[in-house]
Amino acid sequence: MKRRITILLFLLSAYNCYSRTITTSPAVSIKKAIASAKDGDTIIITKGLYKEGNIIIQKTITIIGQSNPVLDGDNKYEIFTVSGNNITIKGISFQYSGYSAMNDYASIKVIDANNVTIENNTIINAYFAIHLSNTSYAVVRNNTIKGSPKSEQLTGNGIHLWKSNHALIENNHIQGHRDGIYFEFVTFTTVRNNFSELNIRYGIHFMFSNDDVYQSNTFKNNGAGVAVMYSNKVTMQGNHFEQNWGPSAYGILLKDISDSYISGNTFFKNTVALHLEGTSRIEINKNIFKENGWAVKIQASCNDNNFHENNFIQNSFDVGTNGSLVLNNFDNNYWDKYEGYDMNKDGKGDIPYHPVSMYSMISEQNPSTLILLRSFIVSLLDKAEKAIPSLTPENLADTKPSIKAFTL
Amino acid sequence: MLKLTRYILYDIVRSKIVIAYTLFLLTVSFSMFRMEENSGKALLSLLNIILIVLPLISLVFSTIHYYNSYEFIELMLSQPMSRTRIIIAEYAGVTVSLLAAFLIGAGIPVLIFSPTDTGITMILTGLALTMIFTSLAFAVSVKARDKARGIGSVLLVWFYFALIYDGLILLILFGFSDYPLEKVTLALSFLNPLDLGRIFIMLKMDVSALMGYTGALYKDFFGSTAGMALVTSVMLLWIIIPVWVAVRYFKKKDL
């Protein structure tokens, strides 16, 4: 019996010892290294250019690039296909992964996996860069992703998550893809400190993804800004939305969203900073809307959204809407266009502020009239409308407009 | 001719109206910049002054000055000088004084408080508009028979460019809203110097909103070198043509 235990112990220790490190070089292929590896091994890829087609990883291994090795997909292959548990991919450059109209080829594709970590990689000219489907607890961190966008059909997403949960996406820099970050059926996920710019569609795109948090990200100069659709319980905090310009470009486009928070964000120079359609029960507070074309466009299909303690500064139009029904609350914001007074010195204006100007209604109906903005006749029309409201929704008003800007 | 312009300038400065105009601009712009928390809002108020007050003052002042110096002009005509030179010297004197007033009254505050793209564009637009409306005033007042008619017509000109014209454009935009009107509005804006100046400033100020719809077209157009060249030449035409009309009438006029 004692001998048996000794053998067992010996075997166990041998198993532990077996956690080897395998080093590859362009001469020794990665595929072979992976084939010879056992669960728990580490593969170190040394400097060089590797062209090995599609590499499949299904073991619990750690793959580390040493002094930036380059894996090339020859514009034909998906480079890494990862499936399994506890796999780490670190410090590798990927380039020219293939394009296919049939499959979503990616530089790193993760399917049916848990605890996968993808860190410090550089991915250039990919169709999809990082593609995760059916994963739990994935971490995507410190990656630099740069595409060369052609058209929406020919370019994939930077970081694509489908049917995943508890992922963490942080400190990535994504540019030049279709959507910088794309979520579909993703839950309990955090997106933090990412920089997403120059993507041809959205900086981040949420579909049917509940209970997610995205904070402190910057979305700049994307074709259409950021879209959050058909989701609920999404928290958006401390993000920057900048310079999303174009006929249908939005800082955030919210469509059929409920029970969410938007707070502490900065919207700067967007054509439309915040567009709400069919949304309900959203708390929008402590945001800064500065120098946007429209700070908020709220469709009449929205209800129970609350705007509090936001600063509206130098926007061409503060609020635009398409109907007279108003089921939202706009109390206690700072509007730099407010012209009222505060007799009792409580810091709140005594007459309500109507953030929808007549001309924003007119240009909603007939966009080309925008060219007359700031002309004498338009200011006269606006003044007349203020005195006798006829076109603008009368109960869309801030009854307690703040006299001073909030310090945010 | 320079000598004559100099005399006219002395005369204008002595009459103190231009000095009052300078002080008015200075006070208004300084107080606006001091009062508002952000300079953007002050620039917005300044924009209204440039688009409404500045053309009005340029028109009315030039007209009044022309009729007031009628006797001086007659005296000059008895000298061996060509009529063209006299009227151009008059125009130069009035324009230079108004330009100086605007530069001191609005230019200095803008340069102190908001030396941004928007600010500089505004000053340049203001200078161009001053020259344009002075020139329009000369065309009208040389043609009109007496002072009352002159001032009346000049007010009508102001009313037309500041208000009626944009109203007409609004009517057209709504009347033909089913058609693509981007290029038409672009062409129409060339027919009103105030619109041209306003769009020019708006491209700096409201670029985010303008990028929305037809704005991209305007941005492309005004942003390109060819577009800029075209706008500058149209502005120049707006200065030159009325002066030329004034000179032509003045040469034939029975004084």
Interface residues (C-beta under 8 A of the other chain):
Chain A: W245 G246 P247 A249 K269 N270 T271 V272 E291 N292 G293 W294 I313 Q314 S316 F317 D336 N366 P367 S368 T369 L370 I371 L372 L373 R374 S375 F376 I377 V378 S379 L380 A405
Chain B: E37 N38 G40 K41 L44 L47 N48 L51 I52 A162 L163 D166 G167 I169 L170 L173 F174 S177 L181 E182 T185 S189 L194 D195 R198 I199 I201 M202 M205 D206 V207 S208 A209 L210 M211 G212 Y213 T214 G215 A216 Y218
